[in-house]
Amino acid sequence: MSKCEKEFNECSHFKAEIRTQITILQDSDTICDLLKEIHDNGINLDGYCYQNIECDSNIFTFSVGNEREQSSSDLRTVECILKKWCIDYLINDTVRVIMDHNTPKALAKIYCALSKCLDVYSSYNAQRKGIYIETSDNCKAVKIINSLN
């Protein structure tokens, strides 16, 4: 057992599942308009990450839904909005981790377990009780995280 595993042995209860995330590269005004349109359609964002990479070029990654579910209807609606506005987008899987306590100790336990055999590419907070993590093998990540309990 590694030092990391010993130190974070008793920490939190985790449940992981695969979700879909959408990534776009757009200017601030377009992202603002998109967020308004998503809201006007009654769609929630459970998590998102916004990163400015140049003057007015931003990477915006988000996951629709809530802590309980992600509906295919909401995903289709967002895709229709993106297509209607001619916005290029990338859809890929990510892992949503539901946890009792979102603390550095809990994050360390998850990260240490995943980084032993997977590449961890990114993470961002979920709106409630959790985080999103993208890895080199999200299906394997779900198994690893669910085995931590």
Secondary structure, 3 states (H helix, E strand, C coil): CCHHHHHCCCCCCEEEEEEEEEEEEECHHHHHHHHHHHHHCCCCEEEEEEEEEECCEEEEEEEECCCCCCCHHHHHHHHHHHHHCCCCEEEEEEEEEEECCCCHHHHHHHHHHHHCCCCEEEEEEECCCEEEEEECCHHHHHHHHHCCC
